[in-house]
Amino acid sequence: MDQHKIDQLRKRAEEILQTRQSEINIEKYKGDVMHLVEELSVYQIELELQNQDLREKQVLLDQEKQRFADLYFNAPIGYFLFNRKGIILDLNHKAGEILGTTTFSYKNRPFVIFLKNRETEKFFGHISDVFQQTESKEIITEISIENKKNEIRYLRLKSNIFQNQYCRTLAEDITTEKLAQSRIDELNKRLEASMSAGNMAWWELELPSGKVSFNENKARMIGRDPAKFSHYKDFMELVHPEDYEPTMEAFRQHLYGNKPIYECEYRIRHINGKYIWFHDIGKIIEKSEEGFKLTGIVTNISERKHDEEKMTLFRLGMDNSSDQVFLIDPEKMKFVDVNETACKALGYSFEEMLEMGPQDIKPQFTRKKLSEVFNQLLANNLQDGILETGHKTKAGLLIPMEVRLKSFQTSGKSLIIAIARDVTQQKEAENKIIESEKRYHSIFDNSISAILLIDGYGRYLNVNRQYSAITGYNAGDIVQTPIGNITHPDDVGRVREALQKMLSQKIKIFRDEIRLFHKNGQILWIQLHANIYYNLQNEFEYILVEFTDITERKKAEDLIRESEAKFRAISENANEGIVLINNEGNILYANKATGRIFETAVEGILGKNIHETLGRNIFGTEHQLNFEKWKKSGKGNVINQKITVNTVTFQGEEKYLELSVSSVLHKDTWYAVGIINDITTLKNNEKTLKELNATKDKFFNIIAHDLRSPFSTILGFSEMLVEDLEELSIEEIRLYVEAIHKASGNTYKLLESLLIWARVQQGNIPFRPSVINLCDICSETISLLKFQAQAKEIEISLDVPDDIEIFIDNEMLQTLIRNLVSNALKYTTPGGRVELKAVRKNDEVLFSVTDDGIGMEPQTLNSLFKLGETVSMEGTAGERGTGFGLMICKEFVEKHGGKIYAESTPGKGSTFFFTIPEKEITKP
């Protein structure tokens, strides 16, 4: 409160006091009033002190406000305050500068007037993101604007929500940064383009990690994916073995400080398998305690290396040539290189020749004329590039020369090679050619082959007498007529095409078989050979065609093809394998059946040696001698005979084959035709039958033995009863009768088992499967055997879930369980234990009978379930068995699609298992 207000308050209080004095007894309240006055005075002093403090604070506040305003308005970064619609509510001087206007010109104006379409969408997305956040989190984006000065500015906006209703934004002008980055990107693109055009690439390497990086151009130069190279060893594995160590040595020399840079040339394997040449140069750019960083540039120098190789070969050819050879720079009209032959012939030294040009040794050609010739050659207007000229020697002699010119490129530069030869010798050769042509005409007229000459239009120029004899036409009939007049319409197009190719020098020789019409209308087949001829000026002269009549051969070939087609039709549909073998033993032909027999494609057989294909058993030293004999005479111990061999197919299956071989003589060479039958099934059946017969004999021997033994007992004791009955006591008679009864019972059991097994083998036992509860059947069977178990004090336990139901024949299941449990009781010692158990396993039920009896030796265990080998052992109480119970069990289990097997340990007992599919089986 300021002093003025205090004075006004005091004055008013005094006025009120005066109006009320008449009503107040001052004397009465004088003490209280004085006390109140003192308190008011103290309060007034306190107010004055507080006012003083407030005035000082106000001064400080005003100063802070001024500093804030100065900082806000003069800050080096733009400041905006937006509402939800993007209206500028406030901005500082820097923001106005960015917008190219004054600070207050665009208050309460939309910011979008400075934005393009795409930037508008981005800006409003930014505003939306700011107002959608639940906490004051900074949102950053970058946009571009066009300010009032038509300047493009790039801004980085950093915004957050303010007082829940404003968007407070700092705008950083990043125009310089953006333009610099754009310039860098442009320079990088130019660098990449330059390196790509120059077939160059950069790389960086970090050591000791070995991490390597490079641009795509390096990978492209070797045709590989850059992602495959993360370590320098990935790259070095592709370096040519001869270049690996020199490359590594150059690298080490730089790392050790012995060389200021790393530089070498090496070959590296392209993805197509070929090697290309690289020039690699680099240096260390960074050293630290952690290691090194190197960078460098690699350049493809394959073309340069190729040029160097060509120049080396060219130099070698020049030095060994008997002709004068000159290498000419057509731009400078200077010799770049000459061989020793030219120097000697012209009388100049090598150094003198390199100071000269072609115009210095060709007086008849001016520099301008030579330049025109060279330009025509470089433009491919001179087809042959041959000049007849003279070379002037250092002594002034003019030597007639024929010069052949050719242009070529090396390292991007065009050069011309001139090969000069003395035409004096050529003239002599031309005279000889004239004489040769005379001889040619003599041969032409008397040749046994038809000969004709045609021009560039395909017209007859001349024909010899043999042509007339074959076609019926003489020279007077067809000269100056097109060859198509007597050529078959189906062949004339091919002939004309070949003629055009010969004239355009695409081909020099044409060979073919075509048809002609004889003068009498008959079609003739001819085999022709055509050559194109040029005169000494290298101008086209004629095409010489020579042909022979092959009509009869063609007819024979047609018959052969027809015969071959019939043979193939028969061969490919035959069930037997058919092969054709040359006298080296290689298979020339094989039909489809052969492929089926050897279990491979026919193509996999062709070309293979028959001895390696058929097998190994019969082809020993003796066979090799017989084979050599057959190669000479076509005769041998297997020819026209049937032999049986065993072999292994390409799939590893062993087979038996019946092979019939015959010989065929063709063009003084013996061939063999083999007919192959697969008799593997027959051989296997024979083997099975032999095994069955052997088993049957063994089986009958066992039965005879098992029957003979009880009958011997019966006959022996009954004979004693008959002869000694009156002398025997009642006790002795009882013992004899019990022995006879026991032997009879065992014999009856054996016969009963034999009958059941025989009925099973003959299929006479009814098979009536149905859904049966396994636990119920096990309980019924155990109850039937409880007296046998009680007699030996053996405990039988049952561990079969009562919800297991299987599809099985009831009687067969009872027989199975009864036989297995009876066997377990037989071989279990008194006081032992037998356990029946069943579990589900996959789609099957696994049933087991376990005892803790005497067990079995491995030999006895392995003989179980085998006809003729199963031996019945005596039980722990002297019980005897027939040995057929397990065979019957095996037949019943397998009839249901299951398996039966056993496990045993001597002295610890045995377990018999069998499986029955849980799902229904198909009735037979």
GUMAR-826553 format. One record per residue (C-alpha): residue in one letter; x, y, z. Coordinates in steps of 0.1 Angstrom, whole numbers, padded with zeros to 4 digits, always signed. Example, Ala and Ser with C-alpha at 12.3 -4.5 7.8 and 13.67 -1.06 7.14 Angstrom:
a+0123-0045+0078;s+0137-0011+0071;
***
This chain:
m+0000+0000+0000;d+0015+0034-0010;q+0017+0066+0011;h-0011+0083-0007;k-0036+0056+0002;i-0025+0056+0038;d-0031+0094+0041;q-0065+0090+0026;l-0074+0063+0050;r-0062+0083+0080;k-0082+0114+0069;r-0113+0094+0066;a-0108+0078+0100;e-0103+0112+0116;e-0136+0124+0101;i-0155+0094+0114;l-0139+0099+0148;q-0150+0135+0150;t-0186+0127+0142;r-0186+0101+0169;q-0168+0121+0196;s-0201+0135+0209;e-0213+0100+0215;i-0181+0087+0231;n-0170+0095+0267;i-0133+0101+0259;e-0123+0103+0295;k-0138+0071+0303;y-0119+0053+0274;k-0089+0075+0274;g-0065+0048+0285;d-0078+0023+0259;v-0076+0049+0232;m-0041+0058+0240;h-0032+0021+0238;l-0050+0017+0205;v-0032+0047+0191;e+0002+0032+0200;e-0008-0001+0183;l-0019+0018+0153;s+0014+0037+0152;v+0034+0005+0153;y+0012-0010+0126;q+0017+0020+0105;i+0055+0017+0108;e+0052-0020+0099;l+0032-0012+0068;e+0058+0014+0058;l+0085-0012+0061;q+0065-0038+0041;n+0058-0012+0014;q+0095-0004+0012;d+0103-0042+0007;l+0076-0045-0019;r+0089-0015-0038;e+0124-0030-0039;k+0110-0064-0051;q+0089-0047-0077;v+0121-0030-0090;l+0138-0064-0092;l+0108-0080-0109;d+0106-0052-0134;q+0143-0057-0141;e+0138-0095-0145;k+0108-0089-0168;q+0130-0066-0189;r+0158-0091-0191;f+0133-0119-0200;a+0118-0097-0227;d+0152-0089-0240;l+0162-0126-0240;y+0129-0137-0255;f+0127-0111-0282;n+0164-0111-0290;a+0171-0148-0287;p+0191-0164-0316;i+0164-0190-0320;g+0128-0184-0332;y+0100-0187-0307;f+0063-0193-0316;l+0031-0198-0296;f+0004-0215-0315;n-0032-0225-0307;r-0048-0258-0319;k-0055-0243-0353;g-0020-0233-0360;i-0026-0195-0355;i+0005-0176-0344;l-0004-0161-0310;d+0031-0148-0302;l+0066-0148-0318;n+0100-0132-0311;h+0123-0112-0333;k+0142-0142-0346;a+0109-0159-0356;g+0099-0127-0374;e+0133-0127-0391;i+0128-0163-0402;l+0094-0153-0416;g+0109-0123-0433;t+0086-0098-0416;t+0083-0078-0383;t+0075-0094-0350;f+0039-0081-0348;s+0029-0082-0385;y+0017-0119-0383;k+0004-0122-0348;n-0030-0139-0349;r-0023-0150-0385;p-0022-0186-0397;f+0013-0201-0400;v+0002-0221-0431;i+0005-0191-0453;f+0043-0198-0453;l+0038-0235-0462;k+0035-0256-0494;n+0009-0284-0497;r+0031-0312-0485;e+0046-0292-0457;t+0011-0280-0445;e+0001-0316-0439;k+0033-0322-0420;f+0029-0291-0398;f-0007-0299-0388;g+0004-0334-0380;h+0030-0319-0357;i+0005-0297-0340;s-0019-0326-0336;d+0009-0348-0320;v+0017-0320-0295;f-0019-0316-0283;q-0026-0354-0282;q+0001-0362-0257;t-0008-0367-0220;e+0024-0352-0207;s+0045-0322-0217;k+0069-0342-0240;e+0090-0324-0266;i+0079-0333-0302;i+0104-0326-0330;t+0099-0324-0368;e+0115-0306-0398;i+0097-0285-0423;s+0105-0260-0450;i+0088-0226-0455;e+0088-0198-0481;n+0090-0165-0462;k+0078-0131-0472;k+0111-0124-0489;n+0105-0154-0511;e+0134-0173-0494;i+0132-0210-0488;r+0140-0217-0451;y+0144-0251-0435;l+0133-0253-0398;r+0136-0278-0370;l+0105-0274-0348;k+0107-0285-0311;s+0073-0282-0295;n+0055-0291-0263;i+0021-0283-0248;f+0018-0251-0226;q-0009-0245-0200;n-0029-0274-0217;q-0041-0250-0245;y-0011-0237-0263;c+0017-0252-0285;r+0050-0237-0275;t+0076-0241-0303;l+0113-0234-0307;a+0122-0230-0344;e+0158-0236-0353;d+0169-0223-0387;i+0188-0252-0403;t+0188-0238-0438;t+0226-0236-0439;e+0229-0272-0425;k+0204-0285-0451;l+0220-0268-0480;a+0254-0281-0468;q+0241-0316-0465;s+0224-0314-0499;r+0258-0302-0513;i+0275-0331-0496;d+0250-0356-0509;e+0254-0341-0544;l+0292-0344-0542;n+0289-0380-0529;k+0267-0389-0558;r+0292-0373-0582;l+0320-0391-0565;e+0301-0424-0567;a+0293-0417-0604;s+0330-0408-0611;m+0343-0439-0593;s+0317-0461-0611;a+0326-0445-0645;g+0363-0450-0637;n+0357-0485-0624;m+0369-0475-0589;a+0357-0481-0554;w+0366-0471-0518;w+0371-0493-0488;e+0377-0489-0450;l+0393-0514-0427;e+0395-0515-0389;l+0422-0534-0371;p+0425-0556-0351;s+0388-0564-0355;g+0392-0569-0392;k+0359-0552-0399;v+0357-0540-0435;s+0333-0518-0454;f+0332-0505-0490;n+0307-0491-0515;e+0286-0513-0538;n+0309-0505-0568;k+0336-0528-0554;a+0312-0557-0550;r+0297-0550-0584;m+0332-0552-0600;i+0335-0588-0588;g+0298-0596-0593;r+0291-0602-0556;d+0267-0591-0528;p+0283-0565-0505;a+0264-0581-0475;k+0287-0611-0479;f+0318-0591-0468;s+0320-0582-0432;h+0356-0592-0425;y+0387-0586-0447;k+0393-0623-0448;d+0360-0627-0467;f+0376-0606-0494;m+0412-0621-0492;e+0398-0656-0498;l+0390-0645-0534;v+0425-0633-0541;h+0446-0654-0566;p+0468-0678-0546;e+0499-0664-0564;d+0490-0628-0553;y+0479-0635-0517;e+0513-0633-0500;p+0526-0603-0520;t+0494-0585-0512;m+0497-0593-0474;e+0534-0583-0474;a+0526-0549-0489;f+0499-0545-0463;r+0523-0554-0435;q+0551-0531-0448;h+0527-0501-0444;l+0514-0512-0410;y+0549-0515-0397;g+0558-0480-0410;n+0582-0492-0436;k+0561-0478-0465;p+0542-0445-0464;i+0512-0461-0482;y+0499-0495-0490;e+0499-0502-0527;c+0498-0534-0548;e+0482-0551-0578;y+0465-0585-0575;r+0440-0608-0592;i+0406-0615-0576;r+0380-0642-0585;h+0348-0628-0601;i+0316-0647-0593;n+0318-0662-0629;g+0350-0679-0619;k+0373-0656-0639;y+0401-0635-0623;i+0402-0597-0628;w+0431-0574-0620;f+0428-0548-0592;h+0451-0519-0583;d+0447-0512-0546;i+0461-0482-0527;g+0454-0470-0492;k+0469-0457-0460;i+0463-0454-0422;i+0440-0425-0414;e+0435-0430-0377;k+0456-0445-0349;s+0445-0452-0313;e+0452-0475-0284;e+0424-0497-0297;g+0440-0502-0332;f+0441-0487-0367;k+0417-0475-0393;l+0427-0475-0429;t+0410-0463-0461;g+0418-0466-0497;i+0407-0469-0533;v+0407-0500-0556;t+0407-0497-0594;n+0398-0524-0620;i+0429-0525-0642;s+0420-0557-0661;e+0418-0538-0693;r+0452-0522-0688;k+0467-0556-0679;h+0450-0571-0710;d+0465-0543-0731;e+0499-0549-0716;e+0496-0586-0724;k+0485-0578-0760;m+0514-0554-0763;t+0538-0580-0750;l+0525-0605-0775;f+0525-0579-0802;r+0561-0570-0794;l+0570-0607-0795;g+0553-0611-0828;m+0570-0580-0842;d+0605-0592-0831;n+0600-0626-0847;s+0583-0614-0879;s+0601-0616-0912;d+0579-0587-0925;q+0584-0551-0918;v+0560-0541-0889;f+0552-0506-0879;l+0530-0493-0851;i+0516-0458-0860;d+0499-0430-0841;p+0475-0416-0867;e+0470-0384-0848;k+0506-0374-0846;m+0516-0393-0878;k+0545-0408-0859;f+0559-0443-0855;v+0553-0456-0820;d+0572-0489-0825;v+0590-0507-0854;n+0606-0541-0855;e+0642-0550-0863;t+0633-0563-0897;a+0620-0528-0908;c+0651-0511-0893;k+0675-0534-0913;a+0655-0532-0945;l+0653-0494-0945;g+0688-0488-0930;y+0676-0467-0900;s+0683-0473-0863;f+0654-0479-0839;e+0658-0445-0823;e+0658-0428-0858;m+0626-0446-0868;l+0608-0433-0836;e+0615-0398-0847;m+0599-0404-0881;g+0564-0410-0895;p+0550-0430-0924;q+0552-0400-0947;d+0590-0401-0944;i+0593-0435-0960;k+0564-0432-0986;p+0574-0404-1010;q+0543-0411-1032;f+0519-0403-1003;t+0516-0369-0988;r+0508-0364-0951;k+0473-0353-0960;k+0467-0384-0982;l+0480-0407-0955;s+0457-0390-0930;e+0427-0397-0952;v+0436-0434-0956;f+0441-0437-0918;n+0408-0420-0911;q+0389-0442-0935;l+0405-0473-0919;l+0395-0461-0884;a+0359-0454-0897;n+0359-0490-0911;n+0354-0476-0946;l+0385-0495-0958;q+0374-0531-0957;d+0408-0547-0963;g+0432-0520-0954;i+0457-0530-0981;l+0480-0506-1000;e+0505-0511-1028;t+0532-0486-1022;g+0570-0482-1020;h+0593-0477-0991;k+0622-0454-0994;t+0654-0466-0977;k+0679-0443-0960;a+0702-0448-0990;g+0674-0435-1013;l+0663-0468-1029;l+0626-0474-1035;i+0614-0509-1026;p+0580-0519-1039;m+0558-0531-1009;e+0524-0543-1002;v+0512-0529-0969;r+0483-0544-0948;l+0468-0520-0924;k+0447-0527-0893;s+0434-0505-0865;f+0429-0514-0829;q+0423-0498-0795;t+0446-0498-0765;s+0441-0479-0733;g+0414-0458-0750;k+0437-0448-0779;s+0434-0457-0816;l+0466-0471-0832;i+0473-0485-0866;i+0495-0515-0873;a+0511-0517-0908;i+0527-0550-0920;a+0547-0545-0951;r+0560-0571-0975;d+0582-0569-1007;v+0558-0572-1037;t+0586-0584-1059;q+0582-0618-1045;q+0544-0614-1047;k+0546-0607-1084;e+0565-0638-1089;a+0539-0656-1069;e+0512-0641-1091;n+0528-0656-1121;k+0528-0689-1104;i+0491-0685-1096;i+0484-0679-1133;e+0501-0711-1142;s+0482-0728-1113;e+0449-0715-1128;k+0457-0732-1160;r+0462-0764-1142;y+0429-0757-1123;h+0410-0754-1155;s+0423-0787-1166;i+0412-0803-1133;f+0379-0784-1135;d+0370-0800-1168;n+0381-0835-1158;s+0370-0837-1122;i+0349-0866-1111;s+0328-0842-1090;a+0304-0817-1104;i+0318-0781-1103;l+0300-0749-1110;l+0309-0712-1107;i+0283-0686-1096;d+0285-0648-1094;g+0273-0625-1066;y+0237-0627-1078;g+0236-0665-1077;r+0238-0669-1115;y+0257-0697-1132;l+0290-0686-1147;n+0303-0720-1157;v+0298-0757-1151;n+0320-0787-1158;r+0313-0819-1177;q+0305-0839-1146;y+0278-0814-1136;s+0261-0821-1170;a+0264-0858-1164;i+0247-0856-1130;t+0220-0831-1137;g+0215-0834-1175;y+0221-0797-1180;n+0251-0784-1200;a+0267-0749-1197;g+0246-0736-1226;d+0214-0745-1208;i+0219-0727-1175;v+0247-0701-1178;q+0234-0667-1167;t+0203-0683-1151;p+0197-0683-1113;i+0207-0713-1093;g+0171-0714-1079;n+0158-0726-1113;i+0168-0762-1106;t+0170-0761-1068;h+0142-0776-1047;p+0119-0749-1033;d+0124-0762-0998;d+0162-0757-1001;v+0166-0726-1022;g+0161-0702-0993;r+0189-0718-0974;v+0212-0716-1004;r+0204-0679-1010;e+0210-0671-0973;a+0244-0688-0974;l+0253-0669-1005;q+0245-0636-0988;k+0266-0645-0958;m+0296-0655-0980;l+0293-0622-0999;s+0292-0602-0966;q+0322-0622-0954;k+0302-0636-0924;i+0312-0671-0936;k+0339-0683-0960;i+0327-0719-0966;f+0293-0734-0970;r+0286-0771-0967;d+0251-0787-0970;e+0230-0814-0985;i+0203-0801-1008;r+0180-0813-1036;l+0182-0804-1073;f+0158-0812-1101;h+0173-0833-1129;k+0165-0822-1164;n+0141-0851-1167;g+0122-0839-1135;q+0138-0865-1111;i+0148-0852-1077;l+0185-0855-1069;w+0202-0853-1035;i+0236-0837-1037;q+0263-0830-1010;l+0279-0796-1018;h+0309-0776-1007;a+0312-0739-1016;n+0341-0715-1013;i+0343-0678-1021;y+0373-0665-1042;y+0388-0631-1046;n+0413-0618-1071;l+0447-0603-1064;q+0431-0569-1057;n+0410-0586-1031;e+0379-0581-1051;f+0351-0608-1052;e+0355-0630-1083;y+0332-0660-1080;i+0319-0687-1057;l+0331-0722-1065;v+0307-0750-1057;e+0316-0787-1058;f+0291-0814-1053;t+0286-0852-1056;d+0254-0872-1062;i+0242-0888-1029;t+0207-0898-1041;e+0213-0935-1036;r+0228-0929-1002;k+0198-0908-0991;k+0175-0936-1002;a+0195-0960-0981;e+0194-0936-0951;d+0156-0934-0954;l+0154-0971-0953;i+0177-0972-0924;r+0157-0946-0905;e+0125-0964-0912;s+0141-0996-0900;e+0155-0979-0869;a+0121-0964-0861;k+0106-0999-0862;f+0134-1012-0841;r+0130-0985-0815;a+0092-0990-0813;i+0098-1027-0806;s+0127-1021-0783;e+0112-0993-0762;n+0080-1015-0756;a+0099-1047-0748;n+0098-1061-0712;e+0134-1073-0716;g+0164-1049-0714;i+0181-1044-0747;v+0216-1029-0749;l+0241-1023-0778;i+0278-1024-0768;n+0308-1014-0788;n+0341-1033-0787;e+0353-1013-0758;g+0325-1026-0737;n+0307-0992-0736;i+0269-0990-0738;l+0258-0972-0770;y+0221-0979-0767;a+0197-0990-0739;n+0159-0992-0739;k+0135-0982-0712;a+0133-1017-0697;t+0171-1015-0691;g+0166-0984-0671;r+0139-1000-0650;i+0161-1030-0644;f+0190-1009-0631;e+0167-0984-0614;t+0180-0954-0631;a+0173-0932-0661;v+0185-0945-0695;e+0207-0915-0699;g+0226-0926-0667;i+0235-0959-0684;l+0247-0946-0718;g+0284-0944-0722;k+0291-0966-0691;n+0311-0998-0694;i+0288-1029-0694;h+0313-1047-0671;e+0310-1020-0645;t+0273-1018-0649;l+0264-1055-0648;g+0285-1063-0617;r+0317-1078-0605;n+0312-1115-0600;i+0320-1130-0635;f+0345-1105-0649;g+0379-1117-0638;t+0411-1123-0657;e+0397-1151-0677;h+0368-1129-0689;q+0392-1102-0700;l+0411-1127-0722;n+0378-1138-0737;f+0367-1102-0742;e+0399-1094-0761;k+0392-1125-0782;w+0357-1113-0790;k+0369-1078-0800;k+0390-1095-0828;s+0367-1124-0838;g+0332-1117-0825;k+0333-1151-0808;g+0335-1159-0771;n+0323-1182-0743;v+0292-1159-0736;i+0283-1153-0772;n+0250-1170-0782;q+0247-1183-0746;k+0225-1175-0717;i+0244-1167-0685;t+0232-1156-0651;v+0249-1128-0632;n+0242-1110-0600;t+0246-1072-0598;v+0238-1042-0577;t+0214-1015-0592;f+0221-0978-0590;q+0198-0977-0560;g+0218-1003-0542;e+0194-1033-0547;e+0210-1067-0555;k+0195-1084-0585;y+0199-1115-0605;l+0200-1111-0643;e+0198-1136-0672;l+0220-1123-0701;s+0219-1134-0737;v+0246-1119-0760;s+0251-1120-0797;s+0277-1104-0820;v+0272-1080-0849;l+0299-1070-0874;h+0297-1035-0888;k+0324-1017-0908;d+0351-1042-0896;t+0342-1037-0860;w+0324-1061-0837;y+0294-1049-0816;a+0274-1069-0792;v+0236-1069-0786;g+0226-1080-0751;i+0191-1091-0740;i+0186-1088-0702;n+0159-1104-0681;d+0154-1096-0644;i+0151-1131-0627;t+0156-1117-0592;t+0120-1128-0581;l+0125-1162-0596;k+0159-1166-0578;n+0144-1153-0545;n+0115-1178-0549;e+0139-1206-0555;k+0159-1196-0524;t+0128-1193-0503;l+0116-1227-0515;k+0149-1243-0506;e+0148-1227-0472;l+0112-1240-0467;n+0122-1275-0478;a+0151-1275-0454;t+0129-1262-0426;k+0102-1288-0434;d+0128-1316-0432;k+0141-1303-0399;f+0105-1299-0387;f+0096-1335-0396;n+0128-1348-0379;i+0118-1329-0347;i+0082-1342-0348;a+0095-1377-0354;h+0118-1374-0324;d+0090-1359-0302;l+0065-1386-0312;r+0091-1415-0309;s+0100-1406-0273;p+0065-1408-0257;f+0056-1439-0278;s+0088-1456-0266;t+0076-1449-0230;i+0041-1462-0237;l+0053-1493-0255;g+0080-1500-0229;f+0058-1498-0198;s+0028-1515-0215;e+0051-1544-0226;m+0063-1547-0190;l+0027-1548-0177;v+0017-1575-0203;e+0047-1597-0195;d+0051-1592-0157;l+0015-1583-0146;e+0011-1613-0123;e+0045-1606-0106;l+0040-1568-0102;s+0026-1552-0071;i-0003-1528-0071;e+0021-1499-0064;e+0044-1508-0093;i+0014-1512-0117;r+0002-1477-0106;l+0036-1462-0114;y+0037-1479-0148;v+0001-1468-0156;e+0009-1432-0145;a+0039-1431-0167;i+0019-1444-0197;h-0009-1418-0189;k+0016-1390-0187;a+0033-1400-0220;s-0001-1404-0237;g-0011-1369-0224;n+0020-1353-0238;t+0015-1371-0271;y-0021-1359-0272;k-0010-1323-0265;l+0016-1326-0293;l-0009-1339-0318;e-0035-1313-0307;s-0009-1285-0313;l+0001-1300-0346;l-0035-1301-0357;i-0041-1265-0347;w-0009-1253-0364;a-0019-1273-0395;r-0054-1257-0396;v-0038-1223-0392;q-0014-1230-0421;q-0043-1242-0443;g-0066-1213-0433;n-0092-1236-0418;i-0095-1218-0384;p-0124-1192-0386;f-0113-1156-0382;r-0141-1136-0365;p-0126-1104-0350;s-0148-1082-0329;v-0144-1054-0303;i-0133-1071-0271;n-0124-1057-0236;l-0089-1069-0230;c-0091-1067-0192;d-0122-1091-0192;i-0104-1117-0214;c-0073-1116-0192;s-0094-1121-0160;e-0113-1151-0176;t-0080-1167-0187;i-0063-1162-0152;s-0093-1179-0135;l-0088-1210-0157;l-0051-1212-0148;k-0055-1205-0110;f-0053-1241-0100;q-0020-1245-0119;a-0007-1213-0103;q-0019-1224-0068;a-0002-1258-0072;k+0032-1240-0075;e+0022-1212-0051;i+0027-1186-0079;e+0011-1151-0077;i-0006-1138-0109;s-0010-1100-0111;l-0031-1081-0136;d-0022-1045-0147;v-0046-1039-0176;p-0067-1008-0178;d-0104-1017-0180;d-0110-0992-0208;i-0088-1008-0234;e-0108-1024-0262;i-0093-1040-0292;f-0106-1055-0324;i-0095-1092-0323;d-0107-1128-0326;n-0119-1138-0291;e-0108-1175-0293;m-0074-1166-0307;l-0069-1140-0280;q-0077-1165-0253;t-0053-1190-0268;l-0026-1164-0270;i-0029-1153-0233;r-0034-1189-0221;n-0003-1202-0239;l+0019-1173-0227;v+0007-1174-0191;s+0010-1213-0191;n+0046-1210-0203;a+0053-1183-0176;l+0039-1206-0149;k+0058-1236-0163;y+0092-1219-0160;t+0086-1200-0127;t+0098-1215-0095;p+0073-1221-0067;g+0066-1189-0048;g+0073-1168-0078;r+0053-1141-0096;v+0037-1137-0131;e+0025-1102-0142;l+0001-1094-0171;k+0003-1058-0183;a-0011-1037-0212;v-0004-1001-0223;r-0014-0980-0252;k+0016-0970-0275;n+0010-0949-0306;d-0019-0967-0325;e-0012-1000-0308;v-0018-1019-0276;l+0014-1035-0262;f+0006-1066-0241;s+0033-1084-0220;v+0035-1114-0197;t+0065-1113-0173;d+0078-1140-0150;d+0107-1141-0126;g+0116-1177-0134;i+0146-1194-0149;g+0150-1173-0180;m+0167-1183-0213;e+0201-1184-0228;p+0206-1161-0259;q+0208-1191-0282;t+0174-1204-0270;l+0159-1169-0271;n+0170-1164-0308;s+0154-1198-0318;l+0119-1188-0305;f+0091-1184-0331;k+0113-1203-0357;l+0098-1234-0373;g+0120-1264-0367;e+0143-1246-0342;t+0120-1240-0312;v+0130-1265-0284;s+0107-1271-0255;m+0126-1270-0222;e+0115-1288-0191;g+0095-1267-0165;t+0106-1261-0129;a+0083-1289-0118;g+0092-1313-0146;e+0065-1300-0170;r+0069-1308-0207;g+0057-1288-0236;t+0052-1294-0273;g+0072-1264-0286;f+0043-1255-0309;g+0025-1231-0286;l+0047-1201-0294;m+0045-1209-0332;i+0007-1208-0329;c+0009-1175-0309;k+0031-1160-0337;e+0006-1170-0364;f-0024-1155-0344;v-0006-1122-0337;e+0006-1117-0372;k-0029-1125-0385;h-0040-1094-0367;g-0012-1073-0381;g+0008-1073-0349;k+0043-1084-0338;i+0055-1109-0311;y+0089-1110-0294;a+0106-1118-0261;e+0133-1106-0238;s+0151-1128-0212;t+0180-1130-0188;p+0191-1164-0175;g+0182-1168-0138;k+0161-1136-0138;g+0130-1145-0158;s+0115-1137-0192;t+0090-1112-0208;f+0069-1120-0238;f+0054-1091-0257;f+0029-1088-0285;t+0012-1059-0301;i-0023-1056-0316;p-0034-1025-0336;e-0060-1005-0316;k-0079-0996-0348;e-0100-1021-0367;i-0082-1043-0392;t-0097-1054-0425;k-0112-1089-0424;p-0095-1113-0448;
***
